[in-house]
Amino acid sequence: MDRHSSKPYAHPLAQWFQLNTATGRFVIISFIVCIAYYVLLTINGRNQMSDFRVYYDAARAFLNHTQLYGKSFGLSSGYYKYSPFALIPFFPLALLPFAVASKLFYLLITVAIIWFALKMQRTLAHDMYGKTGWILTVTVLFLADHLERELSLGNINLFLLICIYWIYYFLLHSKEKPAGILYGLLLLFKPHFLILLPYFVWKKKWMTLACSILVLFMGLFIPALFEGWDANWKHIGEWIHAMQAHSIRLQQSPNTIYGIFNGLILQQKGKFISVVILLSIVAISFFVWMLKNNRLQQNNEVRYLEFFFLVAIIPNLVHTDTEHFMWTWPLIAFILHHLFYSTVPQKWIWISVLALAFLPYCLNTPDLIGKKGTHFVDYGGGMGIANILLIGTALVIGRLKR
């Protein structure tokens, strides 16, 4: 309690929730929809949660000292591709029957979706309440396809995104040590987030980098406490091999900038040199943008657009599954926040671009756009193009609002 007040302390997010009835309605309706969707999946026999099955069975295999890598768990494509350390959070669930564990994990994802939607709104809107219901609804609707996959598959992409948000939050409040600890843990799940490392160097976040390197090395060897040194070294090697096996030539990865350029411009005749050229263009463009930002404001502050741009562009730069395009959520929330709350010039242009991106980004199902449409989105570059449109719109709106 505050010495000067008889009222107990309330977290700002809790205060905002209490003052905003639209938020309460959003929470209740979202929770009911997610539970109803689970019931529907169960009735139709589609609640296998195949991605969670991989984590669950892999955790049980680890605890039972049986084969972990190179073995299919559940579906034929259900190979475990993460570090041995990444299984530790699943140990408690692995001790439960799968029927119970999968329901608990589904509930965790449901809560995470609702919480993160509110957190993004609070981060961007601060104390504005008038259009909260609308912006929350539109944001979640825009992400509906990705959220549906996260729920039905039982993946961890949203939890990784939440960790990324907390890294941003810690750095924004000059808490480099917890940011570094969390970043090191994140790299044990997805090395793709190494894209943030040069940014931390640019911003001189030396303590963050030091803590992350320490945690990364600790995380590589902590599993040895469960399985011994020899088995741990063997699993680290198998992890690296599993990541290599999951990869393909970048110019053939359809939703990367290289795959899009190779498919639409070079007619699938591109060589590796095209990857080097396009990656160099992106890196130089980002470097020039950073230089301009530093001239406008000379400090080492981590900025929202810079940070989440790097996160959102990951699936456009490395070969990965389409579910990872969910990481554009903070930029989508940024765009919608400014379209609802601010006087952005020529809003109709940006609304039109959003509508164009909405088709592949949200409506990616054969029931709505047909098999040819979903094939183009997944394997013809449609999802990658939509993501580029969203990233570009966020950057332009950010520039217009200066």
SVG drawing of the C-alpha trace seen along z (x, -y; Angstrom):
<svg xmlns="http://www.w3.org/2000/svg" viewBox="-20 -15 50 60">
<polyline fill="none" stroke="black" stroke-width="0.4" points="0.0,0.0 1.0,-3.6 1.8,-5.4 -0.3,-8.3 -3.3,-6.4 -5.7,-3.9 -6.4,-2.2 -4.4,0.9 -2.1,0.7 -3.6,1.8 -1.7,2.7 -2.2,0.2 -3.6,3.0 -6.1,4.0 -7.1,0.3 -7.6,0.0 -9.7,3.1 -11.9,1.9 -12.6,-1.4 -13.4,0.1 -16.6,2.1 -15.7,2.9 -12.7,4.7 -14.8,6.9 -17.1,7.8 -14.1,8.6 -12.6,10.9 -15.9,12.8 -16.8,13.1 -13.3,14.2 -13.2,16.8 -16.6,18.2 -15.6,18.4 -12.3,20.2 -14.1,22.8 -16.9,23.2 -14.2,23.8 -12.6,26.5 -16.0,28.2 -16.5,28.0 -13.1,29.5 -13.9,32.3 -17.3,33.1 -15.6,33.2 -12.7,35.3 -10.1,32.7 -8.8,31.8 -5.5,33.7 -3.3,30.6 -0.6,32.2 2.1,29.7 1.5,29.9 1.7,33.7 5.2,33.3 6.3,31.3 4.4,33.7 5.8,36.9 9.3,35.5 9.3,34.5 8.2,38.0 10.9,39.5 13.5,37.2 12.4,38.2 12.3,41.9 15.7,41.6 14.4,42.9 14.9,41.5 14.3,37.8 15.4,36.6 14.7,38.2 11.5,39.8 8.0,38.9 5.7,38.0 2.0,38.1 1.9,37.0 4.4,38.2 5.9,34.6 5.9,34.4 9.6,34.3 11.0,32.4 13.3,29.6 14.1,27.6 16.9,27.7 16.8,30.3 16.4,27.4 13.1,26.3 11.4,29.4 11.8,28.4 8.7,26.3 6.7,29.3 7.9,31.7 5.0,31.0 2.5,31.5 4.3,34.7 3.5,36.2 -0.2,35.9 -2.3,38.0 -2.4,36.4 -6.1,35.7 -5.6,33.6 -2.4,32.0 -3.8,30.9 -6.8,29.3 -4.6,27.4 -2.4,26.2 -5.4,25.2 -6.6,23.1 -3.2,21.5 -3.2,20.5 -6.7,19.1 -5.7,17.0 -2.5,15.9 -4.5,14.7 -6.8,12.6 -4.0,11.2 -1.7,10.3 -4.6,8.5 -5.3,6.4 -1.5,5.8 -1.0,4.6 -4.0,2.3 -2.8,0.9 0.7,0.4 -0.4,-1.6 -3.6,-3.3 -2.5,-4.3 -5.5,-5.9 -7.9,-6.1 -11.0,-4.1 -13.5,-5.3 -12.8,-2.8 -11.3,0.0 -13.9,2.6 -13.6,1.9 -9.8,2.0 -9.6,5.2 -12.2,6.9 -10.6,5.9 -7.1,6.8 -8.1,10.3 -10.2,10.8 -7.2,9.9 -5.2,12.6 -8.1,15.1 -6.4,17.6 -3.2,17.6 -4.9,17.8 -7.1,20.6 -4.0,22.6 -2.3,21.9 -5.4,23.2 -6.0,26.3 -2.3,27.2 -1.2,26.3 1.9,24.5 4.2,22.1 4.5,19.2 2.3,16.9 4.3,17.6 7.5,16.8 5.9,13.5 4.9,12.7 8.5,13.3 9.7,10.9 7.2,8.3 8.7,8.6 12.2,8.2 11.1,5.0 9.3,3.9 12.4,4.6 14.7,2.7 12.3,-0.2 12.5,-0.5 16.3,0.0 16.1,3.5 18.8,5.0 19.5,8.1 16.0,9.6 15.9,8.7 19.1,10.6 18.0,13.6 14.8,13.8 16.6,13.3 19.0,16.2 16.1,18.5 14.3,17.5 17.3,18.4 17.2,21.9 13.7,22.2 14.2,20.3 17.7,19.3 15.8,17.2 15.7,14.4 19.5,13.9 18.2,11.2 17.9,8.9 21.6,9.4 23.0,6.7 20.2,4.3 21.3,4.8 24.9,4.1 23.7,0.9 21.8,-0.2 24.8,0.7 22.9,3.1 26.0,4.8 24.5,6.2 21.6,7.7 24.1,9.4 26.3,10.6 23.3,12.1 21.9,13.7 25.2,15.4 25.5,16.7 22.0,18.0 22.4,19.6 25.5,21.5 23.8,22.6 20.7,23.7 22.8,25.9 24.2,27.8 21.4,27.9 19.8,30.9 22.9,32.9 21.7,32.8 18.8,35.0 20.6,37.3 24.3,37.1 27.1,35.3 27.4,37.9 23.7,38.0 23.5,34.2 26.3,33.7 24.6,36.3 21.3,34.4 22.9,31.0 24.4,32.5 21.0,34.1 19.3,30.7 21.6,29.0 21.1,31.7 17.3,31.5 17.4,27.7 19.5,28.4 17.1,31.1 14.1,28.8 15.7,26.1 15.7,25.7 17.5,23.4 16.3,19.9 15.5,19.0 13.1,22.0 11.3,21.0 8.1,19.5 7.2,16.9 10.7,15.4 11.6,12.3 14.1,14.4 11.4,17.0 8.9,14.3 11.5,12.6 12.7,16.0 9.1,17.1 7.5,13.9 10.5,12.2 13.1,14.9 10.6,17.7 12.4,20.1 15.8,19.6 17.4,17.7 20.7,18.7 22.1,18.2 23.6,14.9 20.0,13.5 19.7,14.3 22.9,12.5 21.8,9.4 18.3,9.2 19.5,9.8 22.1,7.0 19.5,4.6 17.3,5.3 20.3,4.9 21.5,1.7 18.0,0.2 17.5,1.0 20.9,-0.5 20.1,-3.7 16.8,-3.9 18.5,-3.5 21.0,-6.2 18.2,-8.6 16.3,-7.7 19.5,-8.4 19.9,-11.8 16.3,-12.6 16.7,-11.5 20.2,-10.9 19.9,-8.1 20.1,-4.3 16.4,-3.8 14.8,-0.7 12.0,-1.9 8.7,0.0 8.8,-0.1 12.4,0.8 12.2,3.7 9.0,5.3 10.0,4.7 12.9,7.1 10.6,9.6 7.9,9.4 10.3,9.8 11.9,13.0 9.6,15.4 10.4,13.2 14.1,13.8 14.4,17.4 12.6,20.6 9.9,21.4 6.3,22.3 3.5,19.9 2.4,19.9 5.3,17.7 3.8,14.8 1.8,14.3 4.8,12.4 3.5,9.4 0.8,8.9 2.5,5.9 2.7,4.1 -0.9,4.9 -1.9,3.5 0.2,0.4 -1.5,-0.2 -5.0,0.3 -4.3,-1.9 -3.3,-4.8 -6.1,-4.3 -8.6,-4.4 -7.1,-7.0 -5.0,-9.3 -5.4,-11.6 -3.3,-9.6 -3.4,-11.4 -5.3,-9.5 -6.5,-6.7 -8.4,-5.1 -5.1,-4.1 -3.9,-2.3 -7.3,-0.7 -7.2,0.6 -3.7,2.0 -4.9,3.7 -7.9,5.2 -5.5,6.5 -3.3,8.1 -6.3,9.4 -7.3,11.9 -4.2,14.1 -3.3,13.2 -6.7,14.0 -8.8,15.9 -6.3,18.7 -8.8,21.6 -10.0,23.7 -13.6,23.0 -13.2,19.3 -10.6,18.9 -10.5,22.4 -7.6,24.9 -5.8,22.9 -6.0,19.8 -4.6,21.6 -1.9,23.2 -0.8,19.7 -0.8,18.4 1.2,21.3 3.4,22.2 3.2,19.3 4.4,16.4 0.9,15.0 1.5,15.0 5.0,13.5 3.6,10.7 0.8,10.0 3.4,9.7 5.5,7.3 2.4,5.2 1.7,5.1 5.3,4.3 5.5,1.5 2.2,0.0 3.4,-0.2 6.7,-1.8 4.9,-4.4 2.3,-5.3 5.1,-5.6 6.9,-8.0 3.7,-10.0 3.0,-10.4 6.3,-12.0"/>
</svg>
